[in-house]
Structure formats: C-alpha cells, structure tokens
Amino acid sequence: MISLRSNCYINRISPVIRPHLKKRLSKIKLLLIDVDGVMTDGQLYYSEQGETLKAFNVRDGLGLRQLITMTDIEIGILSGGNAPIVRSRAAKLGIELVLTAIEDKVAAAEKLLQQRGLNWDQLSYIGDDVNDIELLQKSGVSAAPIDAHTDVRRIVNWQLSAKGGHGAIRHFADAILRSRGIKPMLRSLNH
C-alpha cells in the first residue's frame, strides 16, 4: 500500500478500489483522456502517403461507451496532437468533446470546468507523460497507465493495471461504474 496525495490510499495495481478513491470516483462529472500513450500505445504508424495511423483498443472503447450510456459523466479527449484519426475514433465512440492541438491542457480543462459549472474535484484526467503532470495534479482523480512516464506514475492517484492502448481506460471505466453501483456490461455497445 502506498500513501498518495490527499490521504488517498490504494494498492497501485489491484483492481480493488479503496474507500477514499471510490468516494472521489463517484463525484466525477467530466473525464478527460489523453490520446497518445493512453488511448493508444504511443506508437505512430505512417502510411505510404504519409498519413498518421494509430491503433485503438476495443476493450477501452467498450468501457467508454458504457460510461457514456450508463452514467452522467461527460467524456472528452484532450490532446496535444492533431491527427484526424482521433476525431474519427471519438465519433465512433460517441464522444463529442474533442480538443486537439492543445498546448496548455490546464487552461483548456479550467475553461471546460467553468463552462459547465464544475470544480476540479469533479474532473478526472488520464495522462501518461510529463506534459500531463500539471493537469493530473489538479484533477480530483488522476490516473495513468502502468507504462506511463516514471514521474507521472509517482504523482497520480491511481496507476492502472494495463498499458496505454491495452485496456487501461477499460480498467478505469469499470472502476467508475462500480463506484456508482453499476455493474459493467458484458455485451457490445458498438465500440
């Protein structure tokens, strides 16, 4: 067991949700997710025409679809990159809030919170690299894939049990659902 900021105690890898974190997860109204290294494995592929390609995880997609259809949480993508494939993936999942080419993620998140009348405790952010640290520190619940940068893993509330692009988002989505007394579904939701 590791002591984390705000006296939140969890077992870093276990799917067991500790009481302090469960309470914080139940308050979340806005979930923002980084793309490269969280929704994907962080690798970039290029077609012969120079088009950027990324691979997305189907289980992560199912987890996000369940959050969208079974909770009142708004899901958003917040990325420093600007690949068109991100908007295509978001549309497929039913995610309307897509902010790309963002240089200042904290300012972007703060604007979103103000527009919605929310506070930082109602925001959760999943990031994986040093450019995410400031937003992770401000978020009510911060999480990172198990393969995130070492400095990120040190400061998040929750180090997820899967790698980016390999089920980390699904792990987090299932935890949010369980924190609200909702059992994750076993059937497909077009993910």
C-alpha angles and dihedrals in degrees: 000000000000127000111233134188118291091027091282111153124195138150101252098224105023120103087222109112114220117224096250092051093043090056091049092048091053090060096055115120099161126041117190120191132195116224113213109062095008109049088023135029089255095252121125123214124195129207121221086261091057095254115151114239128193133184120228127197118244093210090054088051092052091050092052092046089052091052090049095048101034104038141041092242117125112221121211138178116223115185140162089211127076108208113153089222089071092063090047092053092046091051091050090053095043094247109150099176106080120157115179134173088035113165097178108042094177092055091047092050092046091053091050091050092049092048090053099040091242132137131222092264089064093055126087122188131190113200138154113196142054093267087064098053099093093050092044089054093052097046122100090230121017125188139176136189116258090253095053121127112289093244090054094049089054095058107036125101091227133027103201121226096237136062123253110279090015105083104299093123091048090054090053094043092052090051092053091049092049091047086061095046093255119135112222111248124245097208129083122267097189098273 
